[in-house]
Amino acid sequence: IGAGAAGGLVAVVLANIVAIFLMRAVGRNLDA
């Protein structure tokens, strides 16, 4: 696996974590 591919995988994982965190934060605000 090249450094570029590894960096891309890490970026995708981080993006997914951030997206889930944002969705949970927005849902919490809507509930409130």
C-alpha positions as CSV (number, residue, x, y, z in Angstrom):
1,I,0.0,0.0,0.0
2,G,1.4,3.4,-1.0
3,A,1.5,6.4,1.2
4,G,-1.1,8.1,-0.9
5,A,-3.5,5.2,-0.6
6,A,-2.9,5.0,3.2
7,G,-3.5,8.8,3.5
8,G,-6.7,8.5,1.5
9,L,-8.0,5.7,3.7
10,V,-7.3,7.7,6.8
11,A,-9.0,10.8,5.3
12,V,-12.1,8.7,4.5
13,V,-12.2,7.2,8.0
14,L,-11.8,10.7,9.6
15,A,-14.5,12.1,7.3
16,N,-16.9,9.4,8.4
17,I,-16.2,10.0,12.1
18,V,-16.7,13.8,11.6
19,A,-19.9,13.2,9.6
20,I,-21.4,10.9,12.3
21,F,-20.4,13.4,15.1
22,L,-22.0,16.2,13.2
23,M,-25.2,14.2,12.5
24,R,-25.5,13.3,16.2
25,A,-24.9,16.9,17.3
26,V,-27.5,18.2,14.8
27,G,-30.0,15.5,16.0
28,R,-29.4,16.5,19.6
29,N,-30.0,20.2,18.8
30,L,-33.3,19.3,16.9
31,D,-34.5,17.2,19.9
32,A,-33.8,20.1,22.2
